[in-house]
Amino acid sequence: MCGILGVVATTPVNQLLYDGLMVLQHRGQDAAGIATAEGHTFYLHKGPGLVRDVFRTRHMRALPGNWGIGHCRYPTAGSAWNFAEAQPFYVNSPFGITLAHNGNLTNSDALRRVMFEQDLRHVNTNSDSEVLLNVLAYELQAAAQGTRLDQEAIFTAVAGVHRRCKGAYAVVAMIAGYGLLAFRDPCGIRPLVVGTNRTPIGMEYLVASESVTLDTLGFQVLRDVLPGEAIFIDLNREFFARQCVESARLSPCIFEYVYLARPDSVMDGVSVYEARLSMGEFLAEKVRRLLPVEDIDVVIPIPDSSRPSAMQLAQKLNLPYREGFVKNRYVGRTFIMPGQSMRKKSVRQKLNTIGQEFKGKSVLLVDDSIVRGTTSREIVEMARAAGAKKVYFASASPPVRYPNVYGIDMPTRSELIATGRTGDEISQEIGADALVYQDLEAMESAITALNPNLRHFDTSCFNGQYVTGDVTPEYLNRVEARRSGGRTDDEDGGGSRQMVLGLASEEEGQEQES
């Protein structure tokens, strides 16, 4: 999970890109970068940390131009920080390209070998995003008419990327002297939306991971980029779009609606906020069946993303809804913090109880999901320490039993608390009096009820069915071996960013300084 955006405007875009990355900060806190273009020259600044820490006034002044792209990086599986892996990436041949990528390629090792042995292109880092950039560069060179590009050649090149790359990828890229290119993988796993802003000088365009970016920057949402589609905006701000793959099927990652996206975003025609409200309604029905509702005194959400579900659940069950935890917003999200001990320590730093909401009460805690169980266990202990008589727990999503290989730093199967455990055993592990999980079918129904045209999802972390069809048990074993620091016989080492060969088989499942 990363945040990407690209802008073609009538005025300098450095501030627009900075502001957009601030809006997308929740999608990645590991590093940030901005590339702009003026004429045929690219200007780039990137570094580790939050957006506000990476960019200073001197950096912004050194980013001229009316078009550009930005990226905020999400910590990825098994890879220590390497400055060279911050995005956007750049290659100077054949045309000069900068690229920012959200997602994860599942066949990047195979592509890397082809790059070296056949395409004669060098990939300098362990990032699959750099592999993707070089595939695009090679396909552009193959599709070009001599030394010139046109829209037909660009769309042909994207079609070549779709043929060769497997996995999840939402991409924004700049081609020097030509314009801004954006495209989405044939399953549409990661989100991408395009918007417009009409000015007295002409139309401006913005492509971003989430619609909230467009809202805050004053752009009107045009539409979502379709799976397999490419959008090209030239330097005259002319807009072109083309479907670049014959067999595309929209299957967005359902975890975007559960946890990843901001609630004020709309993705593929569905309001994330309304989706979470709907999940709460479906969850309420299961809670009514499995728990003694008359014994529950209060419903309390685990801030922040579970609030809509908890609120709707409480209303459906006619129970009081209260805020029982106060969140310290200056501690990183525990889900994406490296290291189990750091995650456990940060839970207490991140949340504190409001004692009177727990003392002597039977409480129902509602969270969006349970992944490792670390946060849930600590929260249950905090509720009991605050005087709760009983602590029930409800998850707005099903048990997470499988790793996510499409760009989320989901733990290995051995780290997932639901692996090999029943619901009762998980309840005991986190110390709750009872635990209720949302059903997968109910969660899907909660979203499709808001957009009947959205019928398919990537639900791989819940049921092990990977929509790209190339994720095998052997693939998962190699990913997990790398994550744990081990090696397999066919690995080339290096602690890569989930760069594991996917063999085709059946599915297994802001202070500014002057």
WOBEL-V228949 format. One record per run of one state. SS is the DSSP state (~ for helix, > for strand, _ for the rest). FROM is the first residue (numbers start at 1). LEN is the number of residues. If there is no record, write none. Layout:
SS/FROM/LEN, SS/FROM/LEN
This chain:
_/1/2, >/3/6, _/9/5, ~/14/10, _/24/1, ~/25/3, _/28/3, >/31/8, _/39/2, >/41/8, _/49/2, ~/51/4, _/55/2, ~/57/5, _/62/5, >/67/7, _/74/9, ~/83/3, _/86/3, >/89/3, _/92/5, >/97/9, _/106/2, ~/108/12, _/120/8, ~/128/16, _/144/1, >/145/1, _/146/2, >/148/1, _/149/2, ~/151/14, _/165/2, >/167/9, _/176/3, >/179/6, _/185/8, >/193/6, _/199/4, >/203/6, _/209/2, ~/211/6, _/217/3, >/220/5, _/225/4, >/229/6, _/235/4, >/239/5, _/244/8, >/252/2, _/254/1, ~/255/6, _/261/5, >/266/2, _/268/2, >/270/2, ~/272/19, _/291/2, ~/293/3, _/296/2, >/298/4, _/302/5, ~/307/11, _/318/3, >/321/2, _/323/2, >/325/3, _/328/6, ~/334/3, _/337/3, ~/340/11, >/351/3, _/354/1, ~/355/3, _/358/4, >/362/6, _/368/6, ~/374/12, _/386/4, >/390/6, _/396/17, ~/413/3, _/416/7, ~/423/8, _/431/3, >/434/4, _/438/2, ~/440/9, _/449/8, >/457/2, _/459/1, ~/460/4, _/464/9, ~/473/11, _/484/31
